[in-house]
Amino acid sequence: MFREHFERNFLFWGILLTFFFLSTSPVLPLPEELSSPEQGVLCNLNEQICYDKYGPSIAFTEMFLGEDAGKSLLGRLRNRAAEEIFGYRVDLSSHIYFLKMEETCFRNGEGDRELTEILFGKDAGERINSKITPEKESLWKWQETIYYNEDKGVPGDPENYTLRFLSDGSIKIKADCNNAGGIFTVRGNRLEIVITHSTLAWCLSQSLYDKFLKDLSEVKAFDIEGSYLYLDLGDNSAVMKFKR
């Protein structure tokens, strides 16, 4: 009986202590210059500016840092262009920024789950590990496109058809004798590429530059397996294969 009593008490206290240590496990601290007074808000204490997911917020700055800080931010915003204030990328400090369309915060060039969850919510934070991390991805060279009608597109030289994802959410593209660029958006394994500009050089007749750019603009999702990147055009139409 004593043994059974001892075992029950030992199990009880073991469970209790385990719960205690798990519930009090340390949370990684915010960067020294940032604070989060409530969910959805990050404040730069050095710059005296608070941000929500849309950019710098006069209302939150005044609420959490005081009336003087709110007035100061209002004055600074009046002297800045609208595209700078409400642009695609918002800098929170010298090494921390977020991309609005991706709903992702970056610290030292890498997706930061803690900051992302604070600003955009738990679901956005959980997507961090499945994202293409822009600054870590090297040059992707097109190998082939397999169309579901059993057709194929194969470049003569993969070096002439490349992608490079950049940390500011932009993308650099080499399409044979032309160079192009645009922006990309990642949500989980969903990927959208918007080509905003391209040179218009006249390539050789066997060039696939126009087909290459057209297919990139129709990408819907991606997957990475080892050294290979697969871009799915959706609607069971085609898959583009790249190698780094």
Backbone as CSV, one residue per row, in Angstrom:
resi,resn,N_x,N_y,N_z,CA_x,CA_y,CA_z,C_x,C_y,C_z
1,MET,0.831,-1.207,0.000,0.000,0.000,0.000,0.866,1.258,0.000
2,PHE,1.913,1.219,0.846,2.815,2.383,0.899,3.437,2.643,-0.473
3,ARG,3.836,1.536,-1.139,4.464,1.678,-2.460,3.505,2.297,-3.456
4,GLU,2.233,1.857,-3.451,1.244,2.425,-4.370,0.999,3.895,-4.073
5,HIS,0.938,4.224,-2.782,0.743,5.622,-2.388,1.919,6.477,-2.860
6,PHE,3.128,5.948,-2.678,4.330,6.679,-3.097,4.334,6.898,-4.607
7,GLU,4.003,5.865,-5.362,4.023,5.967,-6.813,2.995,6.967,-7.314
8,ARG,1.799,6.984,-6.685,0.771,7.946,-7.086,1.234,9.379,-6.819
9,ASN,1.830,9.607,-5.632,2.319,10.945,-5.296,3.480,11.359,-6.184
10,PHE,4.359,10.406,-6.477,5.503,10.711,-7.344,5.022,11.113,-8.729
11,LEU,4.027,10.392,-9.254,3.477,10.697,-10.574,2.809,12.067,-10.571
12,PHE,2.041,12.350,-9.480,1.344,13.625,-9.379,2.320,14.796,-9.389
13,TRP,3.354,14.704,-8.529,4.316,15.822,-8.451,5.160,15.915,-9.722
14,GLY,5.407,14.780,-10.355,6.158,14.813,-11.622,5.404,15.564,-12.699
15,ILE,4.095,15.284,-12.806,3.258,15.973,-13.791,3.173,17.454,-13.466
16,LEU,3.012,17.771,-12.165,2.889,19.164,-11.756,4.150,19.954,-12.062
17,LEU,5.310,19.375,-11.754,6.580,20.071,-12.013,6.823,20.224,-13.511
18,THR,6.458,19.209,-14.289,6.619,19.306,-15.746,5.780,20.437,-16.297
19,PHE,4.519,20.526,-15.850,3.643,21.606,-16.292,4.209,22.964,-15.903
20,PHE,4.756,23.057,-14.669,5.311,24.327,-14.196,6.457,24.795,-15.069
21,PHE,7.403,23.895,-15.359,8.565,24.298,-16.143,8.194,24.608,-17.586
22,LEU,7.226,23.883,-18.135,6.799,24.188,-19.498,6.099,25.529,-19.566
23,SER,5.261,25.814,-18.568,4.493,27.051,-18.593,5.338,28.264,-18.303
24,THR,6.505,28.060,-17.660,7.365,29.202,-17.332,8.633,29.216,-18.166
25,SER,8.676,28.414,-19.249,9.867,28.404,-20.090,10.060,29.771,-20.705
26,PRO,11.321,30.235,-20.805,11.589,31.590,-21.252,11.211,31.821,-22.704
27,VAL,10.714,33.017,-22.986,10.403,33.431,-24.347,11.557,34.288,-24.844
28,LEU,11.966,34.063,-26.082,13.063,34.864,-26.620,12.708,36.346,-26.546
29,PRO,13.614,37.161,-26.044,13.296,38.587,-25.878,13.200,39.307,-27.210
30,LEU,12.425,40.373,-27.214,12.382,41.242,-28.373,13.718,41.952,-28.504
31,PRO,14.057,42.408,-29.715,15.255,43.241,-29.848,15.172,44.423,-28.896
32,GLU,16.309,44.876,-28.415,16.366,45.896,-27.376,15.596,47.155,-27.732
33,GLU,15.607,47.518,-29.015,14.985,48.774,-29.410,13.477,48.670,-29.626
34,LEU,12.921,47.446,-29.596,11.499,47.257,-29.876,10.721,46.822,-28.635
35,SER,9.457,47.215,-28.592,8.533,46.719,-27.578,7.203,46.440,-28.253
36,SER,6.382,45.596,-27.618,5.060,45.290,-28.148,4.043,45.508,-27.027
37,PRO,3.445,46.696,-26.959,2.500,46.993,-25.885,1.198,46.217,-25.985
38,GLU,0.874,45.744,-27.199,-0.294,44.882,-27.367,-0.158,44.134,-28.679
39,GLN,-0.963,43.074,-28.836,-0.930,42.277,-30.057,-1.212,43.156,-31.267
40,GLY,-0.388,42.996,-32.315,-0.591,43.762,-33.542,0.154,45.075,-33.575
41,VAL,0.946,45.360,-32.535,1.678,46.636,-32.468,3.129,46.393,-32.078
42,LEU,4.051,47.019,-32.809,5.470,47.030,-32.462,5.928,48.480,-32.399
43,CYS,6.650,48.841,-31.353,7.125,50.213,-31.183,8.649,50.242,-31.151
44,ASN,9.225,51.163,-31.930,10.661,51.416,-31.865,10.886,52.489,-30.803
45,LEU,11.474,52.114,-29.686,11.633,53.034,-28.560,12.676,54.101,-28.838
46,ASN,13.665,53.764,-29.662,14.694,54.756,-29.995,14.139,55.835,-30.915
47,GLU,13.350,55.409,-31.911,12.789,56.358,-32.874,11.475,56.956,-32.407
48,GLN,10.898,56.385,-31.337,9.618,56.851,-30.797,8.498,56.775,-31.849
49,ILE,8.393,55.580,-32.482,7.359,55.323,-33.486,6.749,53.950,-33.224
50,CYS,5.436,53.858,-33.282,4.740,52.574,-33.200,4.195,52.208,-34.581
51,TYR,4.198,50.903,-34.865,3.751,50.396,-36.161,2.658,49.343,-35.966
52,ASP,1.707,49.328,-36.916,0.828,48.177,-37.044,1.153,47.527,-38.386
53,LYS,0.338,46.593,-38.844,0.669,45.847,-40.056,0.604,46.687,-41.328
54,TYR,0.089,47.919,-41.215,0.003,48.795,-42.384,1.169,49.772,-42.484
55,GLY,1.932,49.926,-41.387,3.042,50.871,-41.384,3.053,51.705,-40.115
56,PRO,3.725,52.865,-40.131,3.763,53.727,-38.944,2.373,54.232,-38.585
57,SER,2.034,54.183,-37.296,0.696,54.556,-36.833,0.765,55.732,-35.866
58,ILE,0.142,56.836,-36.260,0.093,58.003,-35.379,-0.730,57.690,-34.134
59,ALA,-1.856,57.010,-34.317,-2.750,56.707,-33.191,-2.056,55.842,-32.149
60,PHE,-1.400,54.758,-32.582,-0.723,53.881,-31.624,0.502,54.563,-31.018
61,THR,1.195,55.384,-31.800,2.347,56.103,-31.263,1.917,57.029,-30.125
62,GLU,0.837,57.750,-30.334,0.331,58.645,-29.300,-0.196,57.857,-28.098
63,MET,-0.845,56.734,-28.363,-1.428,55.936,-27.282,-0.360,55.348,-26.364
64,PHE,0.725,54.821,-26.964,1.701,54.085,-26.166,2.982,54.861,-25.859
65,LEU,3.282,55.901,-26.645,4.519,56.649,-26.418,4.275,58.106,-26.035
66,GLY,3.010,58.521,-26.083,2.690,59.864,-25.632,2.315,60.812,-26.757
67,GLU,1.665,61.917,-26.352,1.166,62.899,-27.316,2.290,63.547,-28.109
68,ASP,3.408,63.842,-27.456,4.528,64.485,-28.153,5.087,63.587,-29.250
69,ALA,5.189,62.279,-28.967,5.692,61.336,-29.970,4.741,61.259,-31.158
70,GLY,3.431,61.287,-30.887,2.438,61.267,-31.969,2.547,62.483,-32.857
71,LYS,2.712,63.669,-32.254,2.848,64.907,-33.033,4.141,64.900,-33.839
72,SER,5.199,64.377,-33.238,6.475,64.301,-33.949,6.377,63.393,-35.167
73,LEU,5.710,62.247,-35.017,5.537,61.336,-36.144,4.701,61.987,-37.234
74,LEU,3.645,62.688,-36.862,2.808,63.374,-37.844,3.639,64.341,-38.666
75,GLY,4.519,65.094,-38.007,5.373,66.035,-38.723,6.327,65.344,-39.668
76,ARG,6.869,64.200,-39.242,7.804,63.470,-40.102,7.097,62.874,-41.317
77,LEU,5.875,62.375,-41.110,5.150,61.765,-42.220,4.744,62.789,-43.269
78,ARG,4.497,64.000,-42.851,4.120,65.051,-43.801,5.242,65.345,-44.793
79,ASN,6.461,65.074,-44.391,7.615,65.371,-45.242,8.090,64.162,-46.036
80,ARG,7.342,63.078,-45.972,7.736,61.872,-46.696,6.712,61.543,-47.768
81,ALA,7.204,60.981,-48.872,6.318,60.627,-49.982,5.385,59.494,-49.562
82,ALA,4.189,59.482,-50.139,3.186,58.468,-49.797,3.695,57.058,-50.066
83,GLU,4.430,56.863,-51.173,4.904,55.524,-51.494,5.938,55.042,-50.487
84,GLU,6.653,55.978,-49.849,7.617,55.599,-48.825,6.903,55.179,-47.539
85,ILE,5.819,55.880,-47.215,5.078,55.601,-45.985,4.282,54.312,-46.116
86,PHE,3.592,54.161,-47.230,2.680,53.034,-47.396,3.214,52.028,-48.413
87,GLY,4.537,51.961,-48.570,5.151,51.085,-49.548,5.090,49.613,-49.164
88,TYR,5.692,48.792,-49.996,5.657,47.334,-49.841,6.469,46.898,-48.624
89,ARG,7.615,47.558,-48.393,8.495,47.220,-47.278,8.470,48.326,-46.234
90,VAL,8.418,47.931,-44.958,8.428,48.891,-43.858,9.590,48.541,-42.932
91,ASP,10.508,49.491,-42.723,11.655,49.281,-41.852,11.302,49.640,-40.414
92,LEU,11.474,48.683,-39.494,11.215,48.914,-38.085,12.465,49.401,-37.353
93,SER,13.631,48.994,-37.855,14.911,49.443,-37.311,15.967,49.183,-38.378
94,SER,17.234,49.322,-38.024,18.303,49.174,-39.019,18.414,47.744,-39.541
95,HIS,17.966,46.745,-38.776,18.107,45.352,-39.200,16.799,44.567,-39.144
96,ILE,15.689,45.272,-38.947,14.383,44.604,-38.865,13.391,45.327,-39.763
97,TYR,12.657,44.569,-40.567,11.648,45.152,-41.444,10.549,44.131,-41.671
98,PHE,9.432,44.570,-42.260,8.406,43.610,-42.653,7.908,43.924,-44.053
99,LEU,7.432,42.866,-44.724,6.852,42.970,-46.051,5.344,42.792,-45.906
100,LYS,4.592,43.810,-46.320,3.147,43.819,-46.075,2.427,42.669,-46.774
101,MET,2.690,42.505,-48.059,1.956,41.508,-48.825,2.274,40.091,-48.355
102,GLU,3.494,39.863,-47.887,3.875,38.545,-47.397,3.461,38.322,-45.954
103,GLU,3.118,39.421,-45.253,2.795,39.346,-43.824,3.920,38.639,-43.070
104,THR,5.152,39.123,-43.276,6.328,38.509,-42.676,7.294,39.574,-42.176
105,CYS,7.795,39.377,-40.954,8.852,40.230,-40.406,10.202,39.544,-40.610
106,PHE,11.218,40.337,-40.898,12.562,39.813,-41.095,13.514,40.447,-40.089
107,ARG,14.378,39.612,-39.505,15.427,40.093,-38.603,16.762,39.628,-39.169
108,ASN,17.644,40.582,-39.477,18.933,40.260,-40.086,18.766,39.432,-41.362
109,GLY,17.734,39.763,-42.136,17.535,39.124,-43.432,16.792,37.807,-43.404
110,GLU,16.420,37.304,-42.217,15.726,36.022,-42.131,14.336,36.210,-41.535
111,GLY,13.392,35.409,-42.007,12.044,35.475,-41.469,12.044,35.233,-39.966
112,ASP,11.386,36.100,-39.213,11.362,36.020,-37.753,9.953,35.664,-37.287
113,ARG,9.811,34.471,-36.726,8.487,33.980,-36.339,7.878,34.805,-35.208
114,GLU,8.690,35.134,-34.185,8.179,35.861,-33.024,7.604,37.213,-33.422
115,LEU,8.360,37.990,-34.180,7.906,39.321,-34.594,6.719,39.229,-35.546
116,THR,6.737,38.213,-36.416,5.638,38.028,-37.359,4.341,37.717,-36.625
117,GLU,4.410,36.870,-35.600,3.203,36.536,-34.834,2.663,37.759,-34.104
118,ILE,3.549,38.597,-33.601,3.105,39.804,-32.897,2.343,40.721,-33.844
119,LEU,2.888,40.935,-35.024,2.310,41.923,-35.936,1.169,41.360,-36.776
120,PHE,1.275,40.097,-37.205,0.307,39.552,-38.161,-0.502,38.368,-37.629
121,GLY,-0.166,37.865,-36.448,-0.933,36.765,-35.887,-0.228,35.420,-35.978
122,LYS,-0.764,34.450,-35.238,-0.134,33.139,-35.116,-0.042,32.405,-36.447
123,ASP,-1.093,32.460,-37.256,-1.083,31.737,-38.532,0.052,32.217,-39.427
124,ALA,0.282,33.525,-39.450,1.370,34.075,-40.261,2.718,33.590,-39.736
125,GLY,2.860,33.530,-38.420,4.115,33.063,-37.835,4.402,31.619,-38.162
126,GLU,3.359,30.793,-38.175,3.541,29.372,-38.457,3.941,29.110,-39.905
127,ARG,3.715,30.080,-40.771,4.093,29.890,-42.180,5.573,30.162,-42.426
128,ILE,6.272,30.722,-41.438,7.663,31.131,-41.631,8.529,29.990,-42.138
129,ASN,8.437,28.819,-41.516,9.327,27.714,-41.866,9.102,27.177,-43.268
130,SER,7.942,27.448,-43.866,7.659,26.913,-45.203,7.939,27.926,-46.300
131,LYS,8.464,29.089,-45.923,8.672,30.135,-46.915,10.006,29.982,-47.638
132,ILE,10.082,30.539,-48.830,11.370,30.806,-49.436,11.969,31.967,-48.647
133,THR,13.163,31.791,-48.104,13.811,32.892,-47.401,14.624,33.668,-48.422
134,PRO,14.173,34.847,-48.842,14.746,35.518,-50.000,16.255,35.658,-49.997
135,GLU,16.858,36.148,-48.918,18.296,36.390,-48.947,19.111,35.109,-48.939
136,LYS,18.510,33.989,-48.535,19.258,32.745,-48.485,19.224,32.008,-49.818
137,GLU,18.283,32.343,-50.683,18.160,31.621,-51.942,19.160,32.156,-52.954
138,SER,19.851,31.245,-53.596,20.835,31.633,-54.601,20.172,31.759,-55.961
139,LEU,20.970,31.687,-56.994,20.471,31.819,-58.363,19.797,30.517,-58.795
140,TRP,18.533,30.610,-59.217,17.804,29.442,-59.710,17.877,29.412,-61.239
141,LYS,18.332,28.285,-61.780,18.498,28.142,-63.227,17.417,27.210,-63.778
142,TRP,16.728,27.704,-64.772,15.621,26.950,-65.374,16.140,25.693,-66.065
143,GLN,15.537,24.538,-65.726,15.922,23.267,-66.332,14.939,22.819,-67.406
144,GLU,13.649,22.935,-67.087,12.628,22.545,-68.055,11.257,22.929,-67.515
145,THR,10.288,22.960,-68.415,8.878,23.092,-68.029,8.126,21.931,-68.644
146,ILE,7.409,21.209,-67.794,6.636,20.065,-68.266,5.173,20.466,-68.294
147,TYR,4.597,20.455,-69.472,3.182,20.806,-69.644,2.350,19.536,-69.600
148,TYR,1.137,19.650,-69.076,0.325,18.455,-68.887,-0.288,17.936,-70.176
149,ASN,-0.054,18.612,-71.287,-0.444,18.066,-72.595,0.711,17.278,-73.201
150,GLU,1.714,16.952,-72.324,2.894,16.159,-72.689,3.905,16.949,-73.506
151,ASP,3.716,18.249,-73.631,4.713,19.093,-74.283,5.790,19.447,-73.265
152,LYS,6.936,19.945,-73.749,8.031,20.333,-72.866,8.665,21.619,-73.366
153,GLY,9.177,22.404,-72.415,9.984,23.558,-72.759,11.332,23.388,-72.112
154,VAL,12.387,23.297,-72.922,13.733,23.063,-72.397,14.666,24.130,-72.946
155,PRO,15.305,24.914,-72.055,16.197,25.976,-72.540,17.470,25.417,-73.142
156,GLY,17.987,26.108,-74.140,19.243,25.684,-74.735,20.380,25.773,-73.737
157,ASP,20.360,26.804,-72.891,21.387,26.996,-71.868,20.720,27.528,-70.602
158,PRO,20.639,26.721,-69.530,19.995,27.166,-68.286,20.596,28.438,-67.698
159,GLU,21.853,28.729,-68.007,22.506,29.939,-67.505,21.820,31.208,-68.022
160,ASN,21.084,31.070,-69.121,20.439,32.240,-69.730,19.008,32.459,-69.243
161,TYR,18.534,31.583,-68.369,17.165,31.713,-67.842,17.221,31.498,-66.324
162,THR,17.237,32.578,-65.587,17.460,32.470,-64.144,16.516,33.353,-63.339
163,LEU,16.373,32.983,-62.055,15.594,33.758,-61.088,16.463,34.037,-59.873
164,ARG,16.266,35.203,-59.276,16.896,35.491,-57.989,15.897,36.255,-57.129
165,PHE,15.520,35.660,-55.974,14.600,36.296,-55.042,15.396,37.196,-54.098
166,LEU,14.980,38.444,-53.950,15.703,39.401,-53.115,14.960,39.685,-51.817
167,SER,15.701,40.172,-50.820,15.145,40.334,-49.472,14.070,41.407,-49.380
168,ASP,14.018,42.329,-50.338,13.009,43.393,-50.282,11.707,43.004,-50.968
169,GLY,11.587,41.719,-51.342,10.367,41.256,-51.986,10.369,41.400,-53.491
170,SER,11.501,41.814,-54.044,11.595,41.930,-55.504,12.270,40.691,-56.078
171,ILE,12.172,40.552,-57.385,12.758,39.400,-58.057,13.505,39.865,-59.303
172,LYS,14.692,39.296,-59.536,15.470,39.584,-60.739,15.408,38.382,-61.663
173,ILE,15.150,38.650,-62.928,14.958,37.582,-63.904,15.865,37.805,-65.111
174,LYS,16.536,36.745,-65.523,17.250,36.774,-66.798,16.487,35.874,-67.749
175,ALA,16.023,36.436,-68.864,15.250,35.678,-69.847,15.976,35.754,-71.176
176,ASP,16.968,34.902,-71.345,17.811,34.859,-72.534,18.525,36.195,-72.732
177,CYS,18.205,36.941,-73.784,18.909,38.193,-74.051,18.249,39.379,-73.359
178,ASN,17.227,39.130,-72.559,16.534,40.208,-71.857,16.651,40.055,-70.340
179,ASN,16.578,41.185,-69.667,16.531,41.210,-68.207,15.184,41.766,-67.767
180,ALA,14.616,41.152,-66.737,13.305,41.578,-66.249,13.315,41.601,-64.728
181,GLY,12.253,42.143,-64.177,12.143,42.201,-62.723,10.705,42.397,-62.304
182,GLY,10.469,42.287,-61.006,9.116,42.465,-60.482,9.103,42.234,-58.998
183,ILE,7.969,41.782,-58.482,7.823,41.481,-57.064,7.223,40.093,-56.909
184,PHE,7.468,39.476,-55.742,6.879,38.172,-55.478,6.237,38.184,-54.102
185,THR,5.211,37.355,-53.953,4.481,37.233,-52.696,4.362,35.763,-52.326
186,VAL,4.691,35.440,-51.067,4.625,34.060,-50.587,3.637,33.973,-49.437
187,ARG,2.721,33.024,-49.509,1.801,32.716,-48.416,1.749,31.203,-48.282
188,GLY,2.442,30.674,-47.271,2.566,29.223,-47.171,3.353,28.719,-48.368
189,ASN,2.757,27.796,-49.129,3.428,27.328,-50.346,2.877,28.020,-51.595
190,ARG,2.048,29.033,-51.380,1.519,29.812,-52.495,2.534,30.865,-52.910
191,LEU,2.720,31.032,-54.191,3.690,31.993,-54.713,3.088,32.736,-55.893
192,GLU,3.186,34.054,-55.845,2.738,34.884,-56.969,3.896,35.756,-57.421
193,ILE,4.139,35.786,-58.709,5.192,36.615,-59.295,4.540,37.631,-60.229
194,VAL,4.811,38.901,-59.972,4.300,39.961,-60.835,5.488,40.613,-61.526
195,ILE,5.548,40.466,-62.837,6.648,41.057,-63.615,6.271,42.494,-63.954
196,THR,7.077,43.416,-63.504,6.755,44.837,-63.663,7.537,45.527,-64.779
197,HIS,8.639,44.937,-65.212,9.424,45.583,-66.270,10.330,44.563,-66.951
198,SER,10.701,44.861,-68.172,11.590,43.983,-68.938,12.217,44.766,-70.073
199,THR,13.454,44.400,-70.402,14.055,44.950,-71.610,13.393,44.294,-72.816
200,LEU,13.573,44.883,-73.981,12.870,44.403,-75.179,13.830,44.093,-76.317
201,ALA,14.959,43.481,-75.958,15.925,43.105,-76.998,15.356,41.979,-77.869
202,TRP,15.800,41.934,-79.116,15.330,40.921,-80.058,16.253,39.712,-79.975
203,CYS,15.778,38.628,-79.350,16.599,37.434,-79.177,16.535,36.558,-80.436
204,LEU,17.385,35.539,-80.494,17.388,34.637,-81.631,16.055,33.896,-81.744
205,SER,15.769,33.389,-82.912,14.450,32.812,-83.195,14.113,31.620,-82.291
206,GLN,15.138,30.867,-81.844,14.872,29.700,-80.993,14.743,30.071,-79.518
207,SER,14.810,31.337,-79.215,14.730,31.776,-77.828,13.359,31.472,-77.218
208,LEU,13.362,31.179,-75.922,12.122,30.907,-75.194,11.820,32.020,-74.187
209,TYR,12.419,33.197,-74.373,12.300,34.251,-73.365,10.849,34.678,-73.135
210,ASP,10.058,34.795,-74.207,8.676,35.247,-74.036,7.827,34.195,-73.322
211,LYS,8.021,32.922,-73.656,7.299,31.837,-72.996,7.720,31.737,-71.529
212,PHE,9.007,31.911,-71.272,9.552,31.860,-69.915,8.899,32.928,-69.031
213,LEU,8.835,34.159,-69.529,8.237,35.245,-68.753,6.732,35.049,-68.573
214,LYS,6.075,34.572,-69.616,4.626,34.330,-69.531,4.312,33.274,-68.472
215,ASP,5.091,32.187,-68.466,4.850,31.124,-67.493,5.114,31.601,-66.068
216,LEU,6.154,32.392,-65.872,6.450,32.900,-64.530,5.297,33.747,-63.986
217,SER,4.669,34.497,-64.867,3.571,35.359,-64.424,2.315,34.565,-64.063
218,GLU,2.305,33.265,-64.382,1.148,32.422,-64.091,1.385,31.456,-62.933
219,VAL,2.536,31.590,-62.261,2.871,30.690,-61.156,1.875,30.858,-60.006
220,LYS,1.478,29.729,-59.422,0.517,29.741,-58.315,1.091,29.175,-57.020
221,ALA,2.072,28.253,-57.114,2.604,27.610,-55.918,4.036,27.158,-56.180
222,PHE,4.722,26.777,-55.093,6.096,26.322,-55.245,6.381,25.174,-54.285
223,ASP,7.470,24.466,-54.571,7.975,23.443,-53.672,9.483,23.372,-53.867
224,ILE,10.213,23.090,-52.788,11.661,22.951,-52.862,12.036,21.555,-52.406
225,GLU,12.774,20.848,-53.225,13.272,19.519,-52.896,14.768,19.491,-53.164
226,GLY,15.553,19.566,-52.078,17.005,19.584,-52.239,17.459,20.814,-53.009
227,SER,18.115,20.592,-54.134,18.632,21.686,-54.954,17.645,22.139,-56.025
228,TYR,16.416,21.611,-55.982,15.456,21.906,-57.037,14.266,22.723,-56.523
229,LEU,13.865,23.665,-57.333,12.681,24.481,-57.078,11.651,24.160,-58.148
230,TYR,10.436,23.838,-57.725,9.354,23.534,-58.659,8.284,24.609,-58.541
231,LEU,7.923,25.201,-59.675,6.886,26.218,-59.715,5.672,25.661,-60.456
232,ASP,4.557,25.631,-59.755,3.318,25.064,-60.302,2.484,26.192,-60.895
233,LEU,2.115,26.054,-62.168,1.334,27.088,-62.839,-0.160,26.969,-62.547
234,GLY,-0.561,25.925,-61.833,-1.959,25.779,-61.444,-2.839,25.251,-62.560
235,ASP,-4.058,24.876,-62.198,-5.059,24.381,-63.158,-4.541,23.208,-63.980
236,ASN,-3.646,22.409,-63.362,-3.083,21.246,-64.060,-2.501,21.602,-65.424
237,SER,-1.829,22.740,-65.488,-1.306,23.183,-66.784,0.173,22.860,-66.979
238,ALA,1.030,23.154,-65.969,2.463,22.932,-66.161,3.218,23.080,-64.845
239,VAL,4.441,22.553,-64.824,5.367,22.724,-63.692,6.728,23.133,-64.255
240,MET,7.268,24.225,-63.717,8.607,24.683,-64.098,9.616,24.143,-63.096
241,LYS,10.741,23.657,-63.594,11.766,23.069,-62.744,13.034,23.905,-62.822
242,PHE,13.575,24.281,-61.641,14.801,25.065,-61.556,15.820,24.345,-60.676
243,LYS,17.083,24.649,-60.895,18.153,24.093,-60.063,19.068,25.227,-59.615
244,ARG,19.553,25.141,-58.363,20.476,26.184,-57.888,21.903,25.676,-57.898
